[in-house]
């Protein structure tokens, strides 16, 4: 892989940074120690313009090139997951019940590696805005940073991000124009009947049959209300009801997730869930409330920026490890909020065989860190070149 020679020279430093971050995971918006570590490294690189405390523990650092020009944003997420680690690694998490099980320690490291190189060379015009974001896994830190004005405050014109991908060939860079990650919504259905003795159902109003029927009816939204050639997932992931075998319970709960790529599809699902719940309330003689909550929007890559990022990726990883029309994922990503504000591209970086995301045995592959850092560095140099 033709990674940047200078970045290859400090690959061991990157490994040390990543393993330190892995040992010290933080959740959600509480990434203060992680941010402090990042700031220390940035200051060591000679980067002096660092803005901290954004979205509580996020920060944006600016590297200015050798000539005037636009501002390009590069983003890395910093937060971990509430999982007890089971890797057995010598550098395993030192915090019980928390671990980096999605590679955010690696994402932060790759952006730090690019920052070191770009701060040393400054072989570009304009400015690079390094965005270190908390709360990607839960809380929408990307949305909060956007709401707190980082796009306008720093004049960011385009945005890019990388995410590791276990199971894909190590060093492979892949993306696609248009939707690449789904919108994620959630629903909660509360059903209220009237309790009674299990031997006398005629004197009660059982909430459980209504819950079961609503669960089945929700599946028809995909099979009968939606165009089959478009992607949509409706998953009931929770049903709670009852406490003992001889009591008819007076309430039940149904909850789950919806994944889609277009707002009209979200509108349709929300409408149909409301109609189904209203109909079941009448049919079963129960009270039903349905709450539909919209979460992260779909992550949609801009065509021009996707084509450009793919060209840069080919230079870094080679034609054999480049994928420019990958299948879009039903998972979600809050980088979507930045892409709603500015054109850009989200890519995946293969890290070879290993446990999947959000698995207690997951670990980031340090060998691919120089690839990701090189991609970020070349992206800046090609996007904002100095005049010859």
C-alpha positions, 0 to 999 in steps of 0.5 A: 500500500503506497502510504505516505512515507512520513506517516509510516515512520511514526506508525509505532507512535500511532499504535501507542496512541491507539492503545492508550485510548483503548485502555481508557474508554469513555462514553457519550458526551463524557469524553473529557480525558480522551479530548485532553489526550487529543489536545496534548498530541495536537499541541505537540504537533505545533497546532495552536488553534484548538477550540474545546468544550464543543458538545461538552467534550468535543473539539475542533483544531485548525491547521492553516496551509501555506496559502489562502483557500477554503476549509475542509473538515475531517471528522473522527468520533471518540466515544466507546460503548458500555460493553465488558471487554473480552479481547484478552489483549494486554492493552484491554480496557481498564474501565469495567463495563466500557470498551472501544468496540466500534473502532473509535479509538482507531478513528481518533488515532488516524485523524491524529496521524494525519494532523501530525503530517499536515502540521509538519508539511502544510503542503496545502492551501486554505485550512483543515478543520479537525473535528473530534466528536463525542457521542456518536454511539448514543446522543448524536454528538454530531448533531450537537456540534452542528447545532453549536455552529461549527460549520459556520463558525469555522467556515467548513465547506466540505466534510469527510470521515472514515469508519473501520470495517471488520471482515473487509480486506485490510486496507480496503477503502470503500464508499458509494455516492448517495445513501450509504447508511440508513436513517434510524427511528424508534417506536414505543407502543403502550397498550392498556387493558384491564387486569383480571384472573387468568381463569376468568378472561371474560372479566378482563381486557387482555393487553397481550393479544393486542400486543401480539397482533400489533407486532404481526401487523407492523411486519405488513408495513414492509411487505404490503405498504412499501415498494419492494425495490427500496430498502426498509427494515421494521424490527420489533425488538421488545415485547414486555407483558405479564408477571405470573401465570394466573394473572391477566396483565393490564398492560403490554409494551412493544418497541423496536427500530425502523431503518430507511433511506428517504423521508417519505418512507419514514412518513409512511411508516409513522402514519401506518403505525399510528393507523394500525395502533388505532385500529387495534385499540378499537378491535381489542377494546384497549387503549393504545399509544404509539410514539414514533421518534426520528433519530439519525437521518440517512448518511448521504454522500455527495456525488462529486465528493464521493468521486473525488474521495474515490480517486484519492483512495485509489492512490492510497490503497490501489485499484485492487483494494478500492470499492466505489459502489459498495452496498449501503448499510442499514446501520446509522451514523450521526456524521449524517448531520454534517452531510446535511449541512455540507457536501462530503463523503463517508468511507469505510476502511477494511481491517481484515478478519476479526470480531464484528462491531459492538462485540466484546471481542472486537479490536481495531487493527493497528496495521491499517492506521497509516492507511487511514491517516494517509488517505486523510492527508492526501485528501487535503493535499489534492482538494486544496493544492498549492499553486505550482 
